[in-house]
């Protein structure tokens, strides 16, 4: 088989995989437990005449099953990629980190990498992973000191130790998709691993917020211009929401409401902490989109169209994420939004694939790595 073979874990709607394929990797198998997302993978790959081996529950798989299905031997696969579900590492709500059953899916990712022995791996996750503790103790129950497992970053430290244990060298960082030509400010933790301890690095930014030395971040206007979406699919706002959203200017949010209406519009959230920037949020044409959410019509994660009184449509969200306009999403409307919102932007996947291809071809030009703290703020 090709020495650019790729096995995709936690595949979702295949945003990362589409980007990697743009770089030259060939996806041989996908593993995804969500039924609607598996339908999406099957529908699109069949349509394109590129059928994949598709599996569901990673906990019921072995590396040997994947290798046999893809006609690969241990050590032959070029790349294994995936993002174990991020909920345990989110800074929202009660954080159980690796003790959360969902956190154990990292162990399955690690098990597959160890058993398949790919030349490279890519693991992505939310920025909250950087500061998540192995064990969370509520602030009300804390004394003067924390146990090592309760320290910020202890979960991430264990993840890095585990990759080292199975023999991989790696680089990691917090990447903003907008820096790679994606019209969206979306931050994700990326770990790139190399089995053979080759010189690898995170991709160099191609765009910047200021446009001083690099092209400026792509805007929503650039991205949605020319999109053919005559009958946009979206979750309609209630009359109560529309009452306030019609008062929000392009690029604004609840803070742009008249002072006398703000508490009424926000309800109990008005007195809560946090920036609440997603409430009654309307996008701006001449800026990148904020992070595409899985529920763009929800009160706290609003993504109202810049000029229309509706959330962005399925096709608009998909184009912002970099999916081809003919990429079909299966399931109901909520399923489709969820698949798009959970995806790695295709452009970020391509940037990661390109840097690995440069390693393969021996053309990688070293750059000064960005220094980052393991225990950085992890607001999400």
N, C-alpha and C positions, 0 to 999 in steps of 0.2 A: 504493500500500500504506500501511498504518498508519505514522505517524511514530514508533511505538514498536517497530518491527521489530528483531529480535535474531538474530544469528548466533552459534552456539555452537561453539567449538573445544575439542578435548580434552574431549569432553562426558562421558565416563564413563557413570554411571547417571543423570545429569541432576539431581543435587542442587542445584547452583547455578542451573540453568535453571528448576527448579520454583519456587525462591524468587523469581527474577526475574519469572516469570509471575504469581506472587501479587501482585507490585507493579504489574502491568499491561503488562509487555513481552510481545511475541508472538514466540516462537521459530520461525523459518522454516527453519533448516537446522542440522544437527548433524554434527560431524566427529569420528569416534572409530575408532581402528585396532583395538581389542580386539573380537574377534568376539562374545564373550558379551555385552559391553556394548552392541554394536550391536543384538543380538537383544533386549536389554532395552528399548532405545529404541523399536525397531520394534513390539514386543509391546504396550507401554503406550500409545504414541501411536495405534496402530491401534484399540486397545480404547476409547480416549477419543474416537475419531473426529477426531483432529487429526494426520493424517499429515504427516511432515516429509520434507524432502530430506535423506537420510542419506548421508554420504561416509565413506571409510575413511582412506586415507593422506594426511595433509596435505601431505607432501612432493611428492605427485603432483598437487596441486590448484593452481589459480591463482585470484586474486581474481575474475577475469572469469567463471570457471566457477560460483563461488558466487553472484555477482550475477545471472548469467543464470538459474540454477536457481531463485532466489528472486524473479525478476522485479523486481529492484531496480537502480537506477543508482548509480554511484559518488557517494558523499556522501548518499544517501538513507537508509541503514541507521542506526538510532538507536544500536545498541550491538553491539559484538563482545566476547565474553568467553571466558575459558579459563585453564587452568593448565598450561603446558608441563610435562611429566614432571619430577618433583622430584629424582630420584635423584642427579644430578650435584651438587646443592647440599646434600645431606644431610651432616651431620657424622659419620655412621657410615662406617667403612671409608675407602678411598682416594678422595680427592676430586679429580676431574679438572676440575670446574666447566665453564666454557664450552668447554674443549678436549675434553671428553667428547662423543662423537657425539650422545648424548641431549640434551646442553646446546644443541646446534644447533637443536633444535626451537623454542627461543625466537626464532630468526631467522625461522622460518616464521610464528610468531604475529605478529611485527613486520611481515613481508611482507604478511600478510593485512590488518592494520590500515592499513598504508600504501596498499594497493591499493583497499580497500573505502571508506576514509575515513569511518568511522562518526562520529557526533557524540560518542560516548563509547566508552571501552573499560574493561574490568575484567580485570586479570591477577592471579592468586593463585598463591602458592607457599609452600613450607615456610620456617620462620624461618631455616634455615641459609643461604638465599639472601643474607641481609643481610651475612654475614661471609665468604662463599665467595670465594677468590681465582680469578683467571683461570687461573693456573697453580699447581699445588700442588708444593711441594718437601718431601720428608720431613724431619722434625726432625733426623734423624741426618745429613742432608746440608746443613744450613743453616750459613752463616757468621754474621758479626756483623750483616749487613744483608740485606734481601730486595730483589729487583727489584720495580719498581712493580706488575708483573702478579702478583707473589706476595703482595702485601699483602692483609690482610683487607678485604673489601668491594670489591675491585677489579672483581669480576664484576658486582655490583649497580650500581656506578658506571657501567659500560659500558651496562648495560640502560637506566638513566635517560638517559644521553647519547643513546642511539639513539632513544628516544621523543621527546626534544627535537629531534633531527635531522629527524624526519619531521613536525615542526610541532605536536606535542601538548604541552599543559601538564598537570601531574599532581599528585596528592597521594598519599602512601603511608604505611603504618604497619603495625604488628604488632597484629592484632586477635585477641581471645579470644572464641570463639563463645559462651561462657557469659555474656558481657556483653550479649548480644543475645537472651536467652531460650532459648538452646539448652542442654539439660541435659548439657553436656559441656565440659570444659576443653580446648579445641582452639585452638592458636595458628596463625595463618597470616598471611603477608605479603600485603597487598592494595595494589595500585596502581590508582587511578582516574584515567583520562585524559580530557581534553576537547579536542576539535579546535578549538572556537571560543573557547578560553580563557575559558570561563565560570567563575564562582565556584563551585567544588565543594569538598566536604570529606568526610572519612570520617564514617560514621554515628555519632551520639551513642549511648553506652551506655544501655541500658534496664534493666539488672540489675547487681548488684554482689555481691562475695563477702561483704561484711559486712551488707548490707541496711540500712545506716544512712540513706542518702539515696534509694536506689532499691530496688525489690523485690529480694529475695535471689535468688541463682542458683537455677535450677530443679533439683530433685533427681531422682534415679533413681526414687524411689517415685512422685512426681507423674507422671513420664513413662510408666512401665510399668503403672500402675494402669488396669485396664479393657482391657488388651490381650488380645484373643482369640487365643491361640496354643496350642490344645489338644495339638498334636503337634509340639512344637518341633524344628526342624532344627538340629543342632549337630554339631561334630566331637568325638567322645567322647574322654575322657582315657584314657590307659593305666592299668593297675593300679598301675604304679610311681609315676605322678603322683598318683593318688588317695590313695595311702598318706600323702602329705604334705599335699595340699590339704584333706583332711578335718580336719586340725589347725589350719587357718588360720581365724581369726575374721573376721566381716564387717568389711570395710575394711582388712584386714591383708595382709601379704605374707610372703616368706620369713623376714624378721626376726622374725616371730611364732612361728616354729618353736622347739621346745626347742633349746637351745644345742648339745646333743650330736648333733642331727640336721641342723644347718644345712649343714655342709660335705658331708655325705653327699647331701643333697638337691640341692645346687647343683652338685656335681661341679667341673669345671675353672673354672666361672664364679665360684666362691667367692673365689678369690684375685685375680680380675681387678679393674680399676678401675671407676669409675662407681657410680651409686647403685643400679643393678639393681632399681629399684622395680617393674618388670613381672614379676619372677619370683614364681611362686606367688601372684599378686595376686588378691584377692577384692574385688569391688566393695562399696560401702556404699550402703544404701538412702537415707540422708538427706544425701547429697552428690551433686553432678553426677558423671557418669561421667568417667573420664579419657579421653583421646583414643581413639576407636574405632580399633582396629588392623585390618589386613587378615588377620591370623591370630590370632584371640583364644584359640586353644587351644595356641599355641606357647609354649615354656618361657619365653622372655624377654619375651613380649608377652601374658601371661595376662590374661584378662578373665573370671574365674570369677564365676558368678551369686552374689549375696549370700547366698542360703540353700540353693540346690541345688548338688550336686556335678557341675556341668557348666559349660562356657563359655556366655556369653550366646548366645541363638539368633539365627538370621538375622533373624527378625522383630523381636526385641528390639533388635538392633543397628540395624536400619533405622529403628525408631521413635526411638531416641536421636539418629540423624542427621536426623530430621524428615521422612522419607519417608512418604507416605500408606500406611495399612495394606494397601491393595489394590494397591500398586505391586509388580509382579512382577519378580523378578530371575532372569535366565536363566543357563544353564550349570550346572556341578556346584557342589557345596557350596563348594569353594575359590574358584571364580569369583564366586559370590554374595558371600561375605565380602570378597573383594578389591574388588569394585565398591562395596560399602557403605563399607569402610574408606578408600577413596581419594576418596570424594565430599566436596564442600563441603557442610556442613550446610545444609539448606533454609532454616532460620531466618536464617543469616548471609547467604545469597543474597537473602532478602527484605529484610533491613536495607540491603544495598547497593542493591538496586533502589529501595527507598523514598527513599533520599537522592537518587538520580538523578531520580526522579519529581518530587521537590520542586524540583530545578533546572529541570526542564521546565515545571512549573506556576508557577514564580516565587515559591514559598512557602518556600524554604530559609531557615532562621534561622541566621545565622552563630554559631559557637561557637569558643572558644579552642582551637586545635589542640594536640594532645599533642606535646611535643617528644621526639624519640627520636634515639638515636645510630645512625649508619650502621654502626658497628662493634660492635654490642652482642653479648653472649654468645649463641651460637647452638646451645646444646645441644638435642638433638632426640631 
